[in-house]
Amino acid sequence: MSWHLSLNVGHLITGFTALFFVLAGYAVLASAFVPSTGIFLLDVLAQDTHYKYFALFLIPTSAYFVIANWVGWQYYQNS
């Protein structure tokens, strides 16, 4: 019985979701309490006071829009 790992789209989505969660959590919660890291992206997120929230909420808002649009289209097609 041979076990080998294959990377598929589900693994990529899960990995990018976890990475986004970690970066967003740092940007919103932890960046106010830790000193500068020296990593350009993390320092830019820590110093920004407005657009870090925009970037964080853009993904769930877009997902809600897509789902609501799809549901509306289904109601339209089936009426």
Secondary structure as GFF3:
##gff-version 3
##sequence-region A 1 79
A	DSSP	alpha_helix	9	28	.	.	.	ID=ss1
A	DSSP	three_ten_helix	30	32	.	.	.	ID=ss2
A	DSSP	alpha_helix	40	47	.	.	.	ID=ss3
A	DSSP	alpha_helix	51	77	.	.	.	ID=ss4
###
